[in-house]
Amino acid sequence: MNKKELFLNMMHFRHACKIFDETKVINDEDLDYLLEAFRLSPSSFGMEPWRLLVIADKKIKKDLKPLCWNQNQITTCSHLIVIKIDKKSVLDDEYIKKMFARRGLSEDATKAYIKRYKEFLKNQDISCWCKKQCYIAAANMMSAAAFIGIDSCPIEGFDKEEVERYFELDTKKEEIALILTFGYRLKAAPKKQRLSKNEFVTFLKGE
Ligand SMILES: Cc1cc2nc3c(=O)[nH]c(=O)nc-3n(C[C@H](O)[C@H](O)[C@H](O)COP(=O)(O)O)c2cc1C
């Protein structure tokens, strides 16, 4: 199989898995690989505004299920990953300095870069800006999983306030962006339903 076929094969394999095989557990090495795929994801200005909670514990999953529309993925998955945004850090001078310093630029260039960053942030809804980035990393993590035969389902169907309260988050500092569930499918994936390319792609012609 060539690289394009390999990649598209992975894209076809990935589906929103509705129920996982509870007898199958993701091993530590594979879990670490998934976390590495997340870690290597791009972020705006390289600020990595995400923090993860990794949950395998049955009791926590059981507690969370009613807060997540009673979805079966929550309790049947091997691992559940809560992606949080760290609003406090991206506005914190020490954190900002640390993240920019590691680029190894001159002092002047670093100062100019930080100035641009702060100007940029003035026009952003911070929560939304952080969350958009988490979704990119989440997609990478799910693709990485599919590449080695691990199934996933992203979960937006949850009561955000209730789940944040469950984890005792100080929502001035952090919020939940998205929940991901990982494991191994119990049933075959349904047929993919997608718009055809001509329904959503427009090729603009030059002169
Ligand atoms: C941000 C996001 C949130 C989602 N939340 C849920 C969810 O809470 N429960 C669920 O069963 N599927 C959820 N999905 C899965 C979508 O319904 C699914 O990706 C879509 O129907 C396409 O199907 P496929 O992923 O199997 O190809 C979510 C997908 C995305 C991208």
The ligand as an SDF file (V2000), in Angstrom:
LIG
                    3D

 31 33  0  0  0  0  0  0  0  0999 V2000
  -16.5860   17.7850   17.9980 C   0  0  0  0  0  0  0  0  0  0  0  0
  -17.3540   16.5210   17.8610 C   0  0  0  0  0  0  0  0  0  0  0  0
  -18.1940   16.1120   18.8780 C   0  0  0  0  0  0  0  0  0  0  0  0
  -18.8800   14.9040   18.7830 C   0  0  0  0  0  0  0  0  0  0  0  0
  -19.6390   14.4820   19.8290 N   0  0  0  0  0  0  0  0  0  0  0  0
  -20.2310   13.2570   19.7650 C   0  0  0  0  0  0  0  0  0  0  0  0
  -20.9470   12.7420   20.8790 C   0  0  0  0  0  0  0  0  0  0  0  0
  -21.1030   13.3750   21.9080 O   0  0  0  0  0  0  0  0  0  0  0  0
  -21.4440   11.4990   20.7480 N   0  0  0  0  0  0  0  0  0  0  0  0
  -21.3190   10.7380   19.6290 C   0  0  0  0  0  0  0  0  0  0  0  0
  -21.8050    9.6140   19.5910 O   0  0  0  0  0  0  0  0  0  0  0  0
  -20.6470   11.2270   18.5560 N   0  0  0  0  0  0  0  0  0  0  0  0
  -20.1070   12.4480   18.6050 C   0  0  0  0  0  0  0  0  0  0  0  0
  -19.3960   12.9170   17.5250 N   0  0  0  0  0  0  0  0  0  0  0  0
  -19.2410   12.0490   16.3400 C   0  0  0  0  0  0  0  0  0  0  0  0
  -19.9870   12.5160   15.1020 C   0  0  0  0  0  0  0  0  0  0  0  0
  -21.3620   12.3350   15.2610 O   0  0  0  0  0  0  0  0  0  0  0  0
  -19.4210   11.7420   13.9060 C   0  0  0  0  0  0  0  0  0  0  0  0
  -18.0480   12.0270   13.7870 O   0  0  0  0  0  0  0  0  0  0  0  0
  -20.1110   12.0650   12.5980 C   0  0  0  0  0  0  0  0  0  0  0  0
  -21.4670   11.6920   12.6390 O   0  0  0  0  0  0  0  0  0  0  0  0
  -19.4380   11.3500   11.4150 C   0  0  0  0  0  0  0  0  0  0  0  0
  -19.3780    9.9580   11.6200 O   0  0  0  0  0  0  0  0  0  0  0  0
  -17.9850    9.1560   11.6620 P   0  0  0  0  0  0  0  0  0  0  0  0
  -17.0750    9.8970   12.6050 O   0  0  0  0  0  0  0  0  0  0  0  0
  -18.3620    7.8080   12.2060 O   0  0  0  0  0  0  0  0  0  0  0  0
  -17.4310    9.0900   10.2890 O   0  0  0  0  0  0  0  0  0  0  0  0
  -18.7420   14.1240   17.6040 C   0  0  0  0  0  0  0  0  0  0  0  0
  -17.8980   14.5580   16.5820 C   0  0  0  0  0  0  0  0  0  0  0  0
  -17.2080   15.7240   16.7070 C   0  0  0  0  0  0  0  0  0  0  0  0
  -16.2610   16.1450   15.6210 C   0  0  0  0  0  0  0  0  0  0  0  0
  1  2  1  0
  2  3  1  0
  2 30  2  0
  3  4  2  0
  4  5  1  0
  4 28  1  0
  5  6  2  0
  6  7  1  0
  6 13  1  0
  7  8  2  0
  7  9  1  0
  9 10  1  0
 10 11  2  0
 10 12  1  0
 12 13  2  0
 13 14  1  0
 14 15  1  0
 14 28  1  0
 15 16  1  0
 16 17  1  0
 16 18  1  0
 18 19  1  0
 18 20  1  0
 20 21  1  0
 20 22  1  0
 22 23  1  0
 23 24  1  0
 24 25  2  0
 24 26  1  0
 24 27  1  0
 28 29  2  0
 29 30  1  0
 30 31  1  0
M  END
$$$$
